[in-house]
Amino acid sequence: MPQTHTDSTTRAAGASVGVLVRRTVRGASALRGGRSWRPTPYQAFGFVFFLVMLLAYWAVPLCCDAGQHAAVVERLRANLLHPRHPMADLPGAGSPYYSPYAVAQGAFARLTGLGGWEVVRLAGVLNLLVLLTGIGRLVRVLTPRPWAPVLALAAMTLLWGTERAWWSGYLNLMSMTGNLGYPSAFAIGLTFWAWALTGARAQGQGHRQGRGHGQWQGRGAVRYVGPSGLPGLAGYVGLGALYGLVLLVHPITAVAAVLGAVAFVAGWQRGWRRGVRGAVVVRWGAMAAAAALVAGGWPYFDVFALAGDSSVDWMHQRLYADLGGQFWLALLGLPALWLRWRRGSRRDPLVLLFALDCLVVAYGWASGHYTYGRILGLTLVPAQFALAVELAAPRPWGRARRVLGGAAAVGACVGFLTVQGGAVVPRVLDPVGLEQPSLWPSYAWVARHVAKGEVVISDGHFAPRSLPGYGPNLAAPIWPDPALDERERERRLADVRAYLAPDSTRAGRTAVARRYHARWLLLTRWKRVPEEAVVVAWSRETGEVLARIG
C-alpha cells in the first residue's frame, strides 16, 4: 500500500538545509523511507557564488594589507611561540596580529612548508565558507523563507554605493577580491554564526514546551522553540567562547558582534518579568564570562589593553569621507527596517542592531576615535538582511512590496554596473569597461636576493606594504602596532626620510643604516641610488631598484 512521508519541522526550517519532498512511495523506494533530497535555493546559489568569488579572488594579485598578514604568518612560521615583530627587527610580544587565527595559519605554514603569501591566499577558501554558512544560518533564524538567504547574499554584496568602498571588513564584491583572506573576513563569518546561535537561544528561552520536538512560533519574525525551552548552560559557555574568539581574531569586529548579541537578547529574550529571570541572567552572564575568560587568557597579547589605544585612529579618518557615495544604495533597506518596526515588536533585533551600530559610528566621528568607523560594513547588514527577508515573502505582493522589490532590483543593477561588476567579470569579457580591482606588483624578485630577517630601507607606496610578507624586515614599519611604541616608530620613519632626502650625507646615511642594521635599499625610480650602494637588481614592471648597502 502506498505511503507518504513528510517532516513538518524540516519544511519550516528549510532555508539552509535540504528540502524533504512529499511523494508517493512504491516498491524498493519504500525501503529507503521514500524521502529524496534536493538542494535549497541558497545551497545552489551559494555554491555558484563560492566558485565565482574564489576564482575572482585568486585572479587578482594580493594587495594592501595582505603583505602585513603574510608577514605575520612568516614570523610565526619562523617561531610559533615567540614571533618577532611583523615588520621590523624587534620583539613581537604584545602584537594583536598574533591571534588564534594567525597562530593556526603559522602552524599550517610550518607543517606544509608554504610561505606567508600562499597561506593568506588559501585562507580565502576557509573564510568564504565560514561567511556563506554564517549568512545561511543567521537568515534561517530570522525567517524560514527559502529565498531569503539568497537575497541577503545579493544585498550584502551589491547594495553599497556608486563609489568604491574598499576596506578590511567590507563585504561588497569589489572589496572581497582583496580582503577575503584577511582575519576580518573570518571574524565576520564567526559573528554571523554567533548572532544566529544567540538569536536561537533568545527565541527558545521562556517558551516551555515540555518534551518532544521544537516548533516555530511568533508573529513577524519566526521563533524556534527548542524541546526543553531552556537550553543548557554549556551551550551558553560555548557561545561565549565563540564571542571571545571573535574578539581575539579581530577586535573591532567584536564591537559589532557584541552589539548584535545585545540586540538579539534585548529583542527576543522572554522571561525577564517571569520566574525564570534569575536563570536568564545566569545563562547570559555565563556567556559573557566565558567570552572574557577566553579573550583574557590568550598569552600573545592583552586584547583589553587595546581599548585605550588611539594610535590607529588617524588612519581611519578616511572611513568617514564620502559616506553617501559609498553606501547610499544600502538605504533601500531602511523601508524594510521600518516595516519590521511597525508590524512586530518595537524591539526587533535588526532594528535595534542598526540603531546601535549607527550610534557607535557617530561616536567614532564625534570623539575622534575614528577606528570605530571600521564597523561601517557591518552597519549595513541589518538593513540589507531586513530587505532580503521582506522580498522573500510569498506572492501575491502588495503595491508597497512591489515598489520596494523594483527599487532593490534597480539598485543592485546600478551597484553591479558602477562598482561591483568588475570584481567578477574578467577584463576580456567586459563589454562596457567596468571598474576593475587594483593590480599591485609582486616583489618576489626582491625576495630572491634579500634573506628573511634582513632589514630593508624602502620608499614608495607598494614596497613597504608588501615586502615584509616575503620575510624581510623594514627599518621603519608602515602600520602602528602596540608591540612597538608609537614614538619609536615615528623616529624610525623620520630617520628613513632623512636617509632618502636629496641633501643627505654619506655619514648620515651610514649612521642610519648601522642604527637599524639595514643592508638593503629598495628605491623607486625617482630616487637616486647613494654612492656607497651597489645595484643588484631592478624591476622592469615598476622601475624600482634593489641595492646592497656596503
Residue pairs with C-beta under 8 A, 6 or more apart in sequence:
2 24
2 25
2 26
3 24
3 25
3 30
3 34
4 22
4 23
4 24
4 25
4 34
5 20
5 22
5 25
5 33
5 34
5 35
6 20
6 22
7 20
9 213
9 214
9 215
9 216
10 17
10 19
10 20
11 19
11 20
12 144
12 216
12 222
13 140
13 144
13 216
13 224
14 20
14 40
14 144
14 146
15 40
15 42
15 136
15 139
15 140
15 143
15 144
15 145
15 146
15 148
15 149
16 40
16 42
16 43
16 133
16 136
16 137
16 139
16 140
16 149
17 40
18 37
18 38
18 39
18 40
18 43
19 37
19 38
19 39
19 40
19 146
20 35
20 36
20 37
21 35
21 36
21 38
23 34
23 36
24 34
25 33
25 34
39 47
40 146
41 146
41 147
41 149
41 150
42 136
42 139
42 146
42 147
42 149
42 150
42 153
45 150
45 153
46 132
46 136
46 149
46 150
46 153
49 132
49 153
50 128
50 129
50 132
52 424
53 128
53 173
53 176
53 180
53 424
54 124
54 125
54 128
56 173
56 176
56 177
56 423
56 424
57 124
57 128
57 176
57 177
57 180
57 181
58 121
58 124
59 177
59 426
60 177
60 178
60 437
60 438
60 439
61 439
61 440
61 441
61 442
62 70
62 117
62 120
62 121
62 178
62 181
62 440
63 178
63 438
63 439
63 440
63 466
64 166
64 168
64 178
64 179
64 438
64 440
64 465
65 168
65 179
65 182
65 465
66 117
66 120
66 178
66 181
66 182
66 466
66 469
67 465
67 466
67 467
67 468
67 469
68 86
68 87
68 97
68 465
68 468
68 469
68 479
69 97
69 102
69 116
69 120
69 181
69 182
69 183
69 469
70 115
70 116
70 117
70 119
70 120
70 468
70 469
70 470
71 86
71 87
71 116
71 468
71 469
71 471
72 83
72 86
72 97
72 98
72 102
72 105
72 106
72 116
73 102
73 105
73 106
73 109
73 115
73 116
73 119
73 120
74 109
74 115
74 116
74 452
74 468
74 469
74 470
74 471
75 83
75 84
75 85
75 86
75 92
75 106
76 83
76 98
76 102
76 103
76 105
76 106
76 107
76 109
76 110
77 106
77 109
77 110
77 115
77 116
78 84
78 452
78 453
80 103
80 106
80 107
80 110
82 92
82 93
83 92
83 95
83 98
83 106
84 90
84 91
84 92
84 453
84 473
85 91
85 92
85 95
85 473
85 477
85 481
85 483
85 484
86 92
86 95
86 97
86 468
86 477
86 481
87 468
87 473
87 474
87 477
87 478
87 479
87 481
88 473
88 474
88 475
88 476
88 477
88 484
88 492
89 453
89 455
89 473
89 516
89 517
90 483
90 484
91 483
92 98
92 483
93 300
93 301
93 483
94 300
94 301
94 302
94 482
94 483
95 300
95 301
95 481
95 482
95 483
96 251
96 301
96 303
96 306
96 481
96 482
97 481
98 300
98 301
99 183
99 248
99 249
99 250
99 298
99 300
100 245
100 248
100 249
100 298
101 183
101 186
101 187
101 248
101 249
102 183
103 300
105 119
105 120
105 123
108 114
108 119
109 115
109 116
109 119
114 122
115 470
115 471
116 469
116 470
116 471
117 469
117 470
120 181
120 182
120 469
121 181
122 181
123 181
123 182
123 186
124 180
124 181
124 185
126 186
127 180
127 181
127 182
127 185
127 186
127 189
128 180
128 185
129 189
130 186
130 189
130 190
130 193
131 171
131 185
131 188
131 189
131 192
132 153
132 189
133 189
133 193
134 188
134 189
134 190
134 191
134 192
134 193
134 196
135 149
135 152
135 153
135 156
135 192
136 149
137 192
137 193
137 196
137 197
138 192
138 193
138 195
138 196
138 199
138 385
139 148
139 149
139 152
139 385
139 388
139 389
140 149
140 196
141 195
141 196
141 199
141 200
141 203
141 224
142 148
142 199
142 221
142 222
142 350
142 385
142 389
143 221
143 222
143 389
143 392
144 216
144 222
145 389
145 392
145 393
145 394
146 392
147 392
148 388
148 389
148 392
149 388
150 388
151 387
151 388
151 391
151 392
152 384
152 385
152 388
152 389
154 388
154 412
155 333
155 384
155 385
155 387
155 388
155 408
155 412
156 171
156 172
156 380
156 381
156 384
156 385
157 171
157 172
157 173
157 176
157 420
158 172
158 173
158 329
158 411
158 412
158 415
158 416
158 420
159 329
159 330
159 332
159 333
159 380
159 384
159 387
159 408
159 411
159 412
159 415
160 170
160 172
160 326
160 327
160 329
160 330
160 380
160 415
160 419
160 420
161 324
161 325
161 326
161 327
161 328
161 329
161 330
161 415
161 419
162 325
162 328
162 329
162 414
162 415
162 418
162 419
163 322
163 325
163 326
163 419
164 174
164 326
164 419
164 435
165 172
165 174
165 175
165 326
165 327
165 377
165 419
166 174
166 175
166 178
166 438
167 175
167 179
167 319
167 374
167 376
167 377
168 179
168 182
168 184
168 374
169 179
169 182
169 184
169 185
169 188
169 250
169 252
169 253
169 374
169 375
169 377
169 378
170 179
170 376
170 377
171 185
171 188
171 377
172 415
172 419
172 420
173 416
173 420
173 421
173 423
173 424
174 419
174 420
174 422
174 423
174 435
174 437
176 185
176 423
177 423
177 437
178 437
178 438
179 185
183 249
183 250
184 250
184 253
186 249
186 250
187 246
187 249
187 250
187 253
187 254
187 257
188 250
188 253
188 377
188 378
190 242
190 245
190 246
190 249
190 257
191 246
191 253
191 254
191 256
191 257
191 260
191 378
193 242
194 239
194 242
194 243
194 246
194 257
194 260
194 261
195 257
195 260
195 261
195 264
197 235
197 239
197 242
198 239
198 260
198 261
198 264
198 265
199 264
199 268
199 349
200 224
200 226
201 231
201 235
201 236
201 239
201 283
202 264
202 265
202 267
202 268
202 269
203 218
203 223
203 224
203 225
203 268
204 214
204 223
204 224
204 225
204 226
204 229
204 230
204 231
205 229
205 230
205 231
205 269
205 270
205 271
205 276
205 280
205 283
206 229
206 269
206 270
206 271
206 274
206 276
206 280
207 217
207 223
207 225
207 229
207 270
208 228
208 229
208 230
209 215
209 225
209 226
209 227
209 228
209 229
211 227
211 228
212 227
213 227
214 224
214 225
214 226
214 227
215 224
215 225
216 222
216 223
216 224
216 225
217 223
217 224
217 225
219 343
219 344
220 340
220 343
220 344
220 345
220 348
221 268
221 340
221 344
221 348
221 349
223 268
230 276
230 279
231 283
233 282
233 283
233 286
236 283
236 284
236 286
236 287
236 290
237 286
237 287
237 290
238 290
239 287
239 290
240 286
240 287
240 288
240 289
240 290
240 291
240 292
240 293
240 294
241 290
241 291
241 294
243 254
243 257
243 258
243 261
243 287
243 290
243 291
244 290
244 291
244 292
244 293
244 294
244 295
245 294
246 253
246 254
246 257
247 254
247 257
247 291
247 294
247 295
247 303
248 294
248 295
248 298
248 303
251 303
251 306
252 371
252 372
252 374
252 375
253 374
253 375
253 378
255 360
255 372
255 375
256 357
256 360
256 375
256 378
256 379
259 353
259 356
259 357
259 360
259 375
260 349
260 353
261 287
262 352
262 356
263 349
263 350
263 352
263 353
263 356
264 349
264 353
265 284
266 347
266 349
266 352
267 345
267 347
267 348
267 349
267 351
267 352
268 347
268 349
269 280
269 284
271 277
271 279
271 280
272 280
295 303
295 304
296 302
296 303
296 304
301 482
301 483
305 482
306 482
309 482
310 369
310 371
311 480
311 482
311 486
312 371
312 479
312 480
313 368
313 369
313 370
313 371
314 370
315 479
315 480
316 364
316 370
316 371
316 373
316 374
317 370
319 370
319 373
319 374
319 376
320 364
320 365
320 370
320 373
323 376
327 376
327 380
329 411
329 414
329 415
330 380
330 383
330 384
331 383
332 383
332 387
332 404
332 407
332 408
332 411
333 380
333 382
333 383
333 384
333 385
333 386
333 387
334 383
335 387
335 400
335 404
336 383
336 386
336 387
336 389
336 390
336 391
336 404
337 348
337 350
337 351
337 354
337 382
337 383
337 386
339 386
339 390
340 348
340 350
340 351
340 386
340 389
340 390
341 348
341 351
350 382
350 383
350 385
350 386
351 382
351 386
353 381
353 382
354 379
354 382
354 383
357 375
357 378
357 379
357 382
358 379
360 372
360 375
361 372
361 373
361 375
361 376
361 379
363 369
363 372
364 370
364 371
364 372
364 373
365 373
387 404
387 408
390 401
390 404
391 401
391 404
391 405
391 408
393 401
397 405
417 432
417 434
418 435
419 435
421 434
421 435
422 430
422 434
422 435
422 436
422 437
423 437
425 434
427 436
440 462
440 466
441 462
441 466
441 539
441 541
441 542
442 466
443 462
443 463
443 466
443 467
443 470
444 470
445 537
445 539
445 546
446 456
446 463
446 467
446 470
446 472
446 522
446 537
446 546
447 467
447 470
447 471
447 472
448 537
449 520
449 536
449 537
449 546
450 456
450 470
450 471
450 472
450 520
450 546
451 471
451 472
452 470
452 471
452 472
453 471
453 472
453 473
454 472
454 473
454 519
454 520
455 472
455 473
455 474
455 475
455 516
455 517
455 518
455 519
455 520
456 467
456 472
456 473
456 474
456 475
456 518
456 519
456 520
456 521
456 522
457 474
457 475
457 476
457 496
457 499
457 500
457 512
457 513
457 516
457 518
457 520
457 521
457 522
457 549
458 464
458 467
458 474
458 521
458 522
458 523
459 496
459 500
459 522
459 523
459 524
459 527
460 523
460 524
460 544
462 542
463 522
463 524
463 544
464 474
464 476
464 478
465 478
467 474
467 522
468 474
472 520
475 492
475 495
475 496
475 512
475 516
475 518
476 489
476 492
476 493
476 495
476 496
476 516
477 484
477 489
477 492
480 486
480 489
481 489
492 516
495 512
495 515
495 516
496 512
498 504
498 508
498 512
499 508
499 509
499 512
499 513
500 523
500 527
502 528
504 530
506 530
506 531
506 532
509 530
509 532
510 532
512 518
513 519
513 549
518 549
519 548
519 549
520 546
520 547
520 548
520 549
521 529
521 530
521 533
521 545
521 546
521 547
521 548
521 549
522 544
522 545
522 546
522 547
523 529
523 544
523 545
523 547
524 542
524 543
524 544
525 542
525 543
525 544
525 545
527 545
529 535
529 545
529 547
530 547
530 549
532 549
532 550
533 547
533 548
533 549
533 550
534 547
534 548
534 550
535 545
535 546
535 547
536 546
536 547
536 548
537 545
537 546
538 544
538 545
538 546
